[in-house]
Every structure is written in structure tokens, then in C-alpha cells.
């Protein structure tokens, strides 16, 4: 069954036609490729316009977009074989019969459409009355409950209008429920039917129920404990940082994440003291004791903190600039040299450290 596109004219009624495959193949098996396409285009044009093909071959070719010489010859051949020419154009008996049958059935279709509308209105009124009876009795049903269930409950709680009793007419075939069932609504993503209002009063016994606040979940308690530990670590670290460098440290989301990971690698009760001890280590002074280095070396820093707390001597490796100062102080006359810059060029672990220091002194 093929459907033709809707036209702009209000007189166009036919929007589909039946395509019998076997009959078509039997009648067109001898046609060439171009002739078969010409025939199908002529049929579609015939049903869409509901009138014969233009009598002029050139106009018929223009209407079905036949441009090449082979296409135009195919149009002429198909018209001569399957159509017959009359004063108003090329007719096709099957097309004329289908179009006429469709037009003859228009009054019946219109009456059927009106009857469906009437039954739908009656169905809506009946559902409204049934739900009013049910709600007045203090009961409630889902808005998309089947009509049989609604009628049964309405009859059990009070008088209900019988189906087909309106207008004193004989019962008509039952109209399908306007609102889909639960299963149909799950399959349909566009179900937006609004439920009927609830008119009965709620149970007043619920007013006496006292609401007991729910206890915090274990995950929330764990998060609160972790935040408290992070605050303790930051407080100790910030205070020591202020005393060491004279400026407050910067705290952002990255630092918060590093503090959280720090508490996962060392015990939480020891973390604030380890962070405070970290600011005493000269090895991290050139980089101004960032939290990232503390996280990177947290196990080693904790070990040194434990040794210092036990009274053991902690061998803290001096920074590069500190080692440069020591080398410069051992050379005569080196005190006048900028030891900080000197420390950037002197490697105290090489054998010729004094030669490099003397060379730097000569340049100054």
C-alpha cells in the first residue's frame, strides 16, 4: 500500500493506493528500466492529482520530470500501452475506479467520524460521573483504570449510570478507554493525561503521627570526621607556614584534594603534627614547603618526625643554597659574594667545588 503526498488543494482526498505486487509484476515484466519508472511515476501523479494525465506528451513528461530522450520515449510508450486518451487527458481504468470508490465512501467516513466523536464524548461523561461517585464514597482509583473496573467499583459503592442509558438509546459498542493502561503508558513516551481531582478528605489520624528525625547515615558521619581532620591539618600547617615564610599559604580545591589524600597515607591523629614538622625541614625551603611535596614525601617526613619525637638525631640534608653558603664561608674573601646566586652554580658533591667557587669570586 503506497501513500501519496498530501497536496495543497482541499479537493485532494486520496492519500494512498493499493499496490498489488504480483499483478503489477505480471503486467509490467516486459518493460525496460526506464519504462517501469515512467509507469510508477505516472501512477503516483494520477492518484495524487486525482485527474487524468495531460494529453500533450511534452506536458506529461514535464509533470513526471522526464528529461532525457530515453525517458521521454518511455513516457510515450507507457501512455500508449496502459492508458487511453480522452478529451480531458490520458485515463487509466484502475486509477479511475479507485478514485471514484474513495469519493463514494466519503459520506460514510464522515458519518463514522462523527459517531466516534459522539461515543468519545459520552465515554468521557460516563467516566466523570463514575469517578464522582467513587470519590464521594471515599474511594480512589488511578485515572487510567479500565472502564470495567471503574464501573464495578461505582456499582459497589452507590448508584452508577449504566452504559448506554444516556439519551434512552440502545447500548452501542463499547468505546476503548480514552486513557491508556499502565502497560500502554510504559510503551508510550507521550502519555501526559492529567489525573482526575481527589475530592474525599484525607485520613485525619495521620495528624497525630510524630515525625522522628532520621539519624545521619554512616557515610555522612565519615565525611564530617574527615573534614574535621583536614581542618586540623590545615590549621597546624598554615600557622607554621606563616611563622616560617611570613605570608599565609594558599588554599584551593587542589590543596583540599591533596590534604584528603594525605590523610589516607598517614594516620589522621599524626597528620597535623607531621605537617607542622614539615615546615622545619630545610630541604623543602627553596620551594617554600608546598603541600604537594608533603604529600609526595609524607612517609619519609613522618619517619623523621617520629625520630625527632623519640629524641633521635635527625639527619636533615641542607638545601642547595645552604650548602653553597657553607662552601663560601670556608673560602677566604668569599663572604662578599652573593651566596644565593653562588649556590645556584656550585655543586658541593663534585671534587672541584673550591675551584668553581674561586672562579665565581674572580668574576665578581
VOVEXNU-776711 format. One record per residue: x, y, z of N, C-alpha, C, O in turn. Coordinates in steps of 0.05 Angstrom, whole numbers, plus 5000, padded with zeros to 4 digits. Layout:
# residues N
XYZXYZXYZXYZ ...
//
This chain:
# residues 364
501749765000500050005000501850255000503450295019 501650414980503250654977501650894984499250914978 502951084997501651335005502751564988505151594986 501051714977501851944961501952194979500452214998 503852384973504052624990501552794989500152804969 501052925011498753105012499153344995501353464995 497153424980497253664963496353904977495453895000 496654134964495854384976492854444971491754614985 491654304952488754354946487054204965487653974973 484754324973482854194992481353974978480053814992 481353964950479853754936481353494935480253294926 483853484943485453244942484753074967485353154989 483552844962482752674984484352414986484952325008 485052304963486452044963489352084973490852244961 490051944994492751975004494251705004496451685014 493051494992494451244989492951074968490651134961 494350884957493150694939494450424942496750404950 492950214936493949944940495649864916494949914893 497949744922499749654902500049354903501449244921 498649214885498748924885501248834870501448864846 503148724884505748664873505648464851506848504829 504248244855504248034834502848124809503748074787 500548264812499148364788500848564773500948564749 502248734788503948934775506248804760506848864737 507548614773509848474760508948324736510348314715 506648194737505648044714505048234691505448154667 504048474696503248654675505648814664505448914642 507848834679510049004670512648854667514748984666 512548594666515048444664516648504639519048464639 515348584618516648634593517748924590519148984571 517249094610518149374608521049394614522249244630 522349594602525049664608525249814634523249874647 527749864643528150014668526850284667525350364685 527250434645526150704642523150694640521750864651 522050494626519150474623517750404650515650504656 519050224665517950154692517850404710515850454723 519950564710519950804726517951004716516651134732 517651024690515751214678512851134687511251304693 512350874687509650774694509050844724506850934730 510950784742510450844770510151134775508451214792 511651304762511351594766508651694755507451864767 507751584733505151664722502951584741501051734745 503151344753501051254772501051434797498851514806 503351504808503451674831502251954825500752064841 502852054802501752324794498752304791497352484799 497752084779494852044775493452044802491352184805 494351894821492951874847493252134863491452214877 495552254861495952504877494252734866493152884882 494052754840492452974829489452894825487753074822 488852644825486152544821484952634795482552714794 486552634775485552714748487352584727489552494734 486452574702487952434681490652574676491052804683 492452424663495052534655494552724632492852674615 495952954631495553144609495853014582497452834577 494153104563494052974536496653024521497452844506 497953254524500453304510502653144522503153154546 504152994505506352834515508553004528509652924549 509053234517511153404528510353504556512053514574 507853574560506953654586506953424606507653464630 506253184597506352954614509252894623509752824646 511152924604513952894611514853094632516353034650 513953344629514753554648513653494675514953544695 511153394677509853344703511253124718511453144743 512352924705513652704719516652724717518052524723 517752954708520653014708522152824690524352734697 521152764666522552614646524152804629522952974615 526852794630528552994617529952884593530153014572 531152644595532752534573530952434551528552394554 532252374529530752274506529551994512527351934505 531151824526530251564532527851574552526051414549 527951754571525751784590523151874576521051774582 523452064558521052164543519851944526517451924523 521651784513520551564497519151364514517151244506 520251314539518951124557516151234565514251074567 515851494570513251604577511251564555509051474560 512151614530510251584508509451294504507151234499 511351104508510750824505508750724526506950574520 509150804551507450724573504650834569502650694574 504451084561501751204557500251064535497851014538 501650984514500250844492499350564500497350474490 500850434518500250164526498250134549496449974548 498550304569496950264594494750474598493150444616 494750684582492750894585491250924559492150834538 488951054560487351104536486651404536485951514556 486951524513486651814510483751894507482251774491 482952084523480252204521480552504519482852614522 478352654515478652944511480053084534481453284530 479652984559480853124582483553014590484753114609 484652824575487252714581487452414580485552284571 489752304588490152014588488951894613489751954635 487051704609485751574631486851294635487951164617 486651194660487350924668485050804683484350924704 483950584674481450484685481650414715479850474731 483850294723484150214751484350464769483050474790 485850664760486050914776483351054778482651144800 481851064756479251194758477351044777475851174791 477450784777475650624795476450674824474650694841 479050674830479850714858479050994868478051014890 479551194851478951464860475951504863475051624883 474351384845471451414848470351264872468551364886 471451034878470650884902471351034928469851034947 473651164927474451324951472451554955471651614977 471751694933469951914936467151824944465751964959 466251594934463651494942463451424971461351444983 465651354983465651275011466151515030466251475054 466351755019466751995036464452035056465052085079 461852025048459752065068459851865090459351925113 460351615083460551405104462851455124462551425148 465051545113467351605131466751845149467451845172 465352045138464652275154462752205176463052295199 460752035169458851945190460151785211459551805235 462051605203463451445223465151625241465351575265 466351825230467952015246466252155266467052195289 463852245258462052375277461152195299460952265322 460451945291459651745311461851695332461351665355 464251675322466551625340466851865360467451825383 466352105350466552335367464352335388464752395411 461952255379459652245398460152035420459652085443 461151805411461751595431463951675450463951605474 465851825440468051915457467052115478467852105501 465352305469464152495488462552345509462752415533 460852155501459252005520461051845539460451825563 463251735529465051585546466351765567466651685590 467052005559468352195578466352275600467052285624 463852325592461752395612461252165631461052215655 461151925621460751695638462951665658462551615682 465451685649467751655667467751875689468351825712 466952115681466852335700464752275722465352315746 462452175714460352115734461251875752460751885776 462451675740463351445756465451525776465351445799 467351685768469451775787468351955808469251945831 466352125801465052285822463652115843463852175867 462351905834461051715853463151575871462751555895 465351485859467451345874468751535894469151455917 469451775886470751965903468952055926469852095949 466352085920464452165941464251955963463652015986 464651705956464551485975467151445990467351266006 469151605984471751585999473651395986475651325999 473151305962475051125949476451275927475851505920 478551145916480051275895481151055877482050845886 481151115851482350945831484251105814483951345812 486250975802488051115784486451235760484451125752 487351455750485851595729485751435704483851465688 487651245700487551085675486550805681487250615666 484950765701483850505707481950415685480650585673 481850155679480050065658477150135665476350135688 475550185644472750265648471150055662469350115678 471749795657470349575671470749585701468949545716 473249635709473949655737472549895750471549875773 472550125736471250365747468250315750467050395771 466950185731464050135733463449945756461549985771 465149735759464649545781464849675808463149625825 466949845812467249975838464950175843464050195866 464150315822461950505825459350365833457850475849 458850135821456349985828456449885857454449865870 458849815867459149715894458849925915458049865938 459450175909459350395929456850565927456250715945 455450545905453050715902451850675875452750505859 449850845869448550835843450450935822451751135826 450550795800452350875778450750875752449050705749 451251055733449851055708450650815692453050745689 448650685681449250445665450150525637449250735627 451750355625452750415599450550405579448950215579 450350605562448250615541445650725551443750725535 445450815576442950915587442451205579440151305582 444451335570444151625564442551655538442951505519 440851855537439251925514437251705508436051705486 436851505526434951295522435451125498433550995489 437851115488438350955464439350675472440050625495 439350505452440350235457443350245461444750415450 444450055476447450045481448950025455448249865438 450950195452452750185429455250035436455849985459 456849965416459349825422461049995441461250235438 462349855459463949995480466250135467467750025450 466550395474468850555464471350475479471250455504 473550435466476050375480476750605500476150835494 477950535523478650745542480250965530482150915515 479551215537481051435526483851455537485751525523 484051385563486751395576487951115575486550925582 490451085568491650825565492150695592492150825613 492450425592493150275616496050325624497450455609 496850215647499550255656501550135636503650255631 500949895626502749775606502949945581505149975570 500750055572500850225548502350475553503750575536 502050585577503450835584506450785585508050965578 507350545594510150485595511350475566513650545562 509650375547510550355520510350625505511650655484 508750805515508351065502509751285518509251325542 511651425505513151635519511751895520512752095531 509351915508507952175507505452185523503752355519 505151995543502751995559502852215579504352205599 501252425575501152655592498352715603497752945608 496752505606494052535615494052625645495352505661 492552835651492352935679490352765694488152725685 490952675719489052515734486652685744486852925746 484452545749482052675759482552775787484052655802 481252995796481753105823480652925844478752785840 481952925868481152765891479452945909480353155918 476952865913475053025928474652935957473653085973 475452685964475052595991477252696009479452756000 476552716035478452826055480552626062479952386063 482952706069485052526077484552416105482852526120 485952206112485652086138486752266160489152326159 485052356178486052546199487752416220488952556236 487752156221489352016241492352056237493952026255 493052136212495852186207496952436220499352466223 495052606229495952856243497352796269498952956279 496752566281497852506307500552376306501852326326 501452316282503952176279506252386283506152596270 508052326300510352496305512652406287513452176287 513752606274516052546256518652536273519252726287 520052326270522652296285524852346265524952216244 526652536271528752596252530552346248531252216267 531152306224532852066218535752116226536752336224 536951906235539751926244541551956220540951846198 543752096223545552126200546651866190547151686206 546951836165548051596153550951566159552351766164 552051316159554951276164556651436145558851526153 555851456120557551596101557751896108559852016105 555552016118555652296126557452336150558952526152 557252146169558952166193561852146185563552286196 562451966167565251936158566252186144568552266149 564552306128565352556114565852786135567752936132 564152806155564553016175567052976191568453166197 567752726197570252666212572652736194574652846204 572452666169574652726150575053026147577353126147 572853176145573153466143574353586167575953776166 573653486191574953586216577953526216579453696225 578753296207581553226206583053406186585253496192 581853456163583053636144583353916155585454046151 581454016170581554276182583854286203585254486204 584254076219586354076238589154076225590954226233 589453926204591953916189592554196177594854286179 590554316165590954576153591654786173593254966169 590354776196590854986217593754966226595055176228 594754726232597554696240599454786218601454926223 598854696194600654766171600655066166602755176162 598355186166598155476160599655646181600955836174 599355566206600655716228603755696225605155896227 604755446220607655416217608655556191610855656191 607055546170607755676145607955976149609856106139 606156096164606156386169608656466185609856666179 609356296205611756356221614256326205616156466209 614356136186616756076171617156276148619356366144 615056326133615356486108614256766111614656936093 612756826132611757096136609257166120608257386122 608156976105605757026090603956776094604956556099 601356806092599556576095599656396070600056506048 599256146072599255966049596655986033594656086044 596755896009594355905991592955635993594155425992 590255655996588655415997586555425975585055625972 586355215960584455185939583454895937584054735954 581954835916580854565913583054355909582854135919 585254435896587454245892588754185919589353955924 589154385935590354345962588454175979589453995993 585854215978583954055993584153765985584053586002 584453715959584753435950587353315959587353075966 589453465960592053365970591853305999593053106008 590553476015590253416043588553166048589153006066 586553126031584952876034586552626029586252426043 588252636008590052406002592152376024593052146029 593052596036595052576057593952416081595352246093 591352466088590152316110589752026103589351856121 589751946078589551666070592251526072592251276071 594451676073597051546072598451546099600151366105 597751726117598851726144596551746164594451836157 596951646189594851656209593751936213595252126214 591051956215589852226218590652366243591052606242 591052226267591852376291594652496289595252696301 596352366272599152456269599452666247601452816247 597552686229597852856206598253146213599953276201 596853276232597353556238600153606249601453806241 601253426266603953456276606053416254608053546254 605553226236607353186214607453426196609553506187 605153546191605053786174606554016187607954166173 606254046213607754256227610754206227612254386223 611553946230614353886230615553926202617953986199 613953886182614853916154615954186149617854216133 614854396162615754676158618454716170619754916164 619454536187622154566200624354456183626754506188 623754306162625754176145626854366124625254476108 629454416125630654606107630754496078630954656059 630554236075630754126049628554226030628954236006 626254306041623954396025623654696025621754806013 625554836038625355136040625555276013624055466008 627255185994627455325968624755335953624155515938 623155125957620655115943618355205961615955175954 618955315985617055436003614955236013612655306017 615854986018614254786032611454756021609554806036 611054685997608354645986607154385997608554206005 604454385997603054146006603653905987603653675996 604053965962604653745943607153585950607053345948 609253725959611653585967611253425993612353205996 609653546011609053396035607553136029608052926040 605653156010604152916002606052715988605752475992 607852815972609752635958611652485977612152245973 612552625997614552506016613352466044614852476063 610752426046609452426072610552196089610852236114 611051966078612151746094614851806105615451756129 616651926088619351996098619252216119620652206138 617552416114617252636134616152526160617052616182 614252346159613252226184615352076199615552076223 617051926184619251776197621151966211621951916234 621852186198623552386212622252506236623552566256 619652556234618152666257618152476280618452556303 617852216275617852016296620651996309620851966333 622752016292625452016303625952256321627152226343 625052486312625452726328623852716354624852806374 621452606353619852586377621152386397620752416421 622552186387623851986404626552086414627851936430 627352316407629852426416632252346400634552396408 631852226377634052146360634852376342633252556335 637452376335638452596317637452546289637752326278 636252746278635152716251637152856232637653086234 638152696213639952796194638452936171637452796153 638253196173636753346154638753456133640553606140 638453386109640153476088639653766083637453846077 641753936084641354226079640654276050641154106032 639354506045638654576018641054646002643254676013 640654675976642854745958644055015964646555045964 642355215970643455475977644955476004646855616007 643955306023645355286048648055166045649955246058 648254956028650854836023652755026010655155026015 651655195992653355395979654455595999656755685997 652755676018653655866038655955746055657855876062 655655486061657755356077660355346062662555396073 660255286036662655276020663855556018666355586019 662155756014663256026011664456126037666456266036 663356046060664456136085667256006091668756116106 667755786078670355656082672555766064674855706068 671855936045673856066027674456346037672556496044 676956426037677656696045676656906025676956876001 675257106036674357326020671757256004670957415988 670557026009668256955993665657076005663557055992 665857196029663457296042662157526026659857576029 663757666010662657885995661157795970659957965956 661057545965659757435941656757385948656157295971 655057425929652157355933651957055935652056905915 651756955960651756665965649356525953649456285947 647156665951644756545940645256475911644556245902 646356665895646956615867649156415864649256245846 651056435883653256245883652355965887653355775875 650255935904649255665909647855545885647555305883 646955715866645655605842647755505822646955355804 650355565826652355485806654355285818655855165803 654355255845656355075857655054815864652954805876 656354595857655454325864657454225885659754165879 656454205910658254135932659053845931660753755946 657753685914658353405913660553335892661153105888 661553545879663753495860666453545873666653665894 668453445860671153455871672453735868674053815884 671653885848672854145843671154365853670954575840 669854335876667954535886669454795893668355015889 671854775904673355025911674155175886674255415886 674955035865675655165840673355325828673655545818 670955205829668655345819667955595836667255805826 668255575863667755795880669756025875669056255875 672355955871674356155866673856295839674256535837 672956145819672356255793670056455795670056665783 668056385810665756565814666556815829665557025823 668456785848669357015863670957205845670757445848 672657095827674157255809672357415790673057645783 670157295782668357435764667057675778666557875765 666457645804665257865818667358075825666758285838 
//
